[in-house]
Amino acid sequence: MTAFEAAVLDRDWQQQRAWPVPGIPSRTRISADGSMIATTVFVTGHSYATAGFSTATEINLTAGGSGGSGNLEDFALIVNGERLQATDRNIWGVTFAPGQSDVFYATAASSGRIWLVRGSLSAKTLTAVHDNVECPSISPDGTRIAYKKNDAGPLTAHWKVAVLDLATGRETVLSEKRSVDDQIEWLDNQNLLYGLADENIPGDSNIWKLGTDPASQPSLFIPHAWSPSVVR
């Protein structure tokens, strides 16, 4: 049986600690101050486009010890002011709010519905704030969320790139026509990065850049690379 683990490396690439994770790794993010790491794995299934997938998402302290979240499925999920008790919940794709050590955002799903949720580590709550948001990524200034948005059916998913203004709730769908199955990253407050499979080379992929202006067109940023994360 294949086993997987998460590992924390220091600035010299020396491993500081490691722990087992219960499935195939999918998403990872580290808080801006480096104190917390979020991991999402597939417990069953291999893709968010696969019916019946199940995830496990945790937030751990990079230094170890107590203070992590445990599985986020144990948090209270609040939708329209009421606690959702359904047992088919999945949580994935954490992004940490800059300058707010208690706040993060993630995707929650249950009974065929998908939400952007605002999480509180201290209260152990996930509060739905917007529909149909997958794999969110908060901007460096903390004002917007970039994400992938499915504009097709659950069995033939096609993910558009969208940006949500947290203050106004206004959603802007950007110009990328290809299906983006990645947790989008912010290069800066005006530009996004994401990985796409290479259309001409099987097994290869590239990182693309896209401005948040709706008129912006995608451009190749780093060839032969995948799923970027920016160190600030």
Secondary structure as the mmCIF struct_conf table of DSSP 4:
data_model
#
loop_
_struct_conf.conf_type_id
_struct_conf.id
_struct_conf.beg_label_comp_id
_struct_conf.beg_label_asym_id
_struct_conf.beg_label_seq_id
_struct_conf.end_label_comp_id
_struct_conf.end_label_asym_id
_struct_conf.end_label_seq_id
STRN STRN1 PHE A 4 LEU A 9
TURN_TY1_P TURN_TY1_P1 ARG A 11 ASP A 12
BEND BEND1 TRP A 13 TRP A 13
STRN STRN2 GLN A 15 VAL A 21
BEND BEND2 PRO A 22 GLY A 23
STRN STRN3 ILE A 24 ILE A 30
TURN_TY1_P TURN_TY1_P2 ALA A 32 ASP A 33
BEND BEND3 GLY A 34 SER A 35
STRN STRN4 MET A 36 THR A 44
BEND BEND4 HIS A 46 HIS A 46
TURN_TY1_P TURN_TY1_P3 TYR A 48 ALA A 49
BEND BEND5 THR A 50 THR A 50
TURN_TY1_P TURN_TY1_P4 ALA A 51 GLY A 52
STRN STRN5 SER A 54 LEU A 61
TURN_TY1_P TURN_TY1_P5 THR A 62 ALA A 63
BEND BEND6 GLY A 65 SER A 66
STRN STRN6 GLY A 70 ASN A 71
HELX_RH_3T_P HELX_RH_3T_P1 LEU A 72 ASP A 74
BEND BEND7 PHE A 75 PHE A 75
STRN STRN7 ALA A 76 VAL A 79
TURN_TY1_P TURN_TY1_P6 ASN A 80 GLY A 81
STRN STRN8 GLU A 82 ARG A 83
BEND BEND8 THR A 87 THR A 87
STRN STRN9 ASN A 90 PHE A 96
HELX_LH_PP_P HELX_LH_PP_P1 ALA A 97 ALA A 97
TURN_TY1_P TURN_TY1_P7 PRO A 98 GLY A 99
TURN_TY1_P TURN_TY1_P8 SER A 101 ASP A 102
STRN STRN10 VAL A 103 SER A 110
TURN_TY1_P TURN_TY1_P9 SER A 111 GLY A 112
STRN STRN11 ARG A 113 SER A 120
TURN_TY1_P TURN_TY1_P10 LEU A 121 LYS A 124
STRN STRN12 THR A 125 ASP A 131
BEND BEND9 ASN A 132 ASN A 132
STRN STRN13 GLU A 134 ILE A 138
TURN_TY1_P TURN_TY1_P11 PRO A 140 ASP A 141
BEND BEND10 GLY A 142 THR A 143
STRN STRN14 ARG A 144 ASN A 150
BEND BEND11 ALA A 152 ALA A 152
BEND BEND12 PRO A 154 THR A 156
STRN STRN15 TRP A 159 ASP A 165
TURN_TY1_P TURN_TY1_P12 LEU A 166 THR A 168
STRN STRN16 GLU A 171 VAL A 173
BEND BEND13 SER A 175 SER A 175
BEND BEND14 ARG A 178 ARG A 178
BEND BEND15 ASP A 182 ASP A 182
STRN STRN17 GLU A 185 TRP A 186
BEND BEND16 LEU A 187 GLN A 190
STRN STRN18 ASN A 191 ALA A 197
BEND BEND17 GLU A 199 ILE A 201
TURN_TY1_P TURN_TY1_P13 PRO A 202 GLY A 203
STRN STRN19 SER A 205 GLY A 211
BEND BEND18 THR A 212 ASP A 213
TURN_TY1_P TURN_TY1_P14 PRO A 214 ALA A 215
STRN STRN20 SER A 219 ILE A 222
BEND BEND19 PRO A 223 HIS A 224
BEND BEND20 SER A 227 SER A 227
#
